[in-house]
């Protein structure tokens, strides 16, 4: 019998997600060639806010702030909500 078929088995659910630089960067990316990735990332973000306990670090914010790209402020602001 497979583990998932055992009576009383409850799968472990991950509730905490660490957000690193790629998520806010792709969320805010305005380049036309990134439109599909931006759409997927925004859909993921919307669901993740409800489903997970999101965490990040000052290092992530610092890396985003250190960049020189047009959507930097939006990417950093996104982290302020977690």
C-alpha positions as CSV (number, residue, x, y, z in Angstrom):
1,X,0.0,0.0,0.0
2,X,1.3,3.4,-0.9
3,X,1.9,5.9,1.9
4,X,-0.8,8.2,0.5
5,X,-3.4,5.3,0.7
6,X,-2.8,4.6,4.4
7,X,-5.8,5.4,6.6
8,X,-5.3,8.6,8.5
9,X,-2.5,9.8,6.2
10,X,-2.3,13.6,6.0
11,X,0.3,15.1,3.6
12,X,2.6,17.7,5.0
13,X,1.5,21.1,3.7
14,X,4.1,23.9,3.3
15,X,2.7,27.1,4.7
16,X,5.9,29.3,4.7
17,X,7.4,30.6,1.4
18,X,10.6,32.6,1.2
19,X,10.4,35.3,-1.5
20,X,13.7,36.0,-3.2
21,X,14.5,38.6,-5.9
22,X,13.0,36.9,-8.9
23,X,9.4,37.1,-7.8
24,X,9.2,40.9,-7.3
25,X,11.4,41.5,-10.2
26,X,9.2,39.4,-12.6
27,X,6.1,40.8,-11.0
28,X,7.1,44.4,-11.9
29,X,9.0,43.7,-15.2
30,X,7.7,46.0,-17.9
31,X,9.6,44.6,-20.9
32,X,7.3,43.3,-23.7
33,X,9.2,40.0,-23.9
34,X,8.5,39.3,-20.2
35,X,4.7,39.7,-20.5
36,X,4.0,35.9,-20.2
37,X,6.3,35.5,-17.2
38,X,4.8,38.7,-15.6
39,X,1.3,37.3,-16.0
40,X,2.2,34.0,-14.4
41,X,4.1,35.7,-11.6
42,X,1.2,38.0,-10.8
43,X,-1.3,35.1,-10.8
44,X,1.1,33.2,-8.5
45,X,1.5,36.2,-6.2
46,X,-2.2,36.8,-5.8
47,X,-2.8,33.2,-4.8
48,X,0.3,33.0,-2.6
49,X,-0.8,36.0,-0.5
50,X,-3.9,34.0,0.5
51,X,-2.3,30.5,0.8
52,X,1.1,31.0,2.4
53,X,3.0,32.9,5.0
54,X,5.4,34.9,2.8
55,X,8.8,36.0,4.1
56,X,11.7,37.8,2.7
57,X,14.9,39.4,4.0
58,X,16.7,42.8,4.0
59,X,19.2,41.2,1.7
60,X,16.6,40.7,-1.0
61,X,15.3,44.3,-0.6
62,X,18.9,45.5,-0.8
63,X,19.6,43.5,-3.9
64,X,16.5,44.9,-5.6
65,X,17.3,48.5,-4.5
66,X,20.9,48.1,-5.9
67,X,19.7,47.4,-9.4
68,X,19.3,50.0,-12.1
69,X,16.1,49.1,-14.0
70,X,12.9,51.0,-14.6
71,X,10.6,48.8,-12.5
72,X,12.9,48.8,-9.4
73,X,10.6,50.8,-7.1
74,X,7.5,48.7,-7.9
75,X,9.6,45.5,-7.2
76,X,10.7,46.8,-3.8
77,X,7.3,48.1,-2.9
78,X,5.8,44.6,-3.5
79,X,8.0,43.3,-0.6
80,X,6.7,45.9,1.8
81,X,3.4,44.0,2.0
82,X,5.0,40.8,3.5
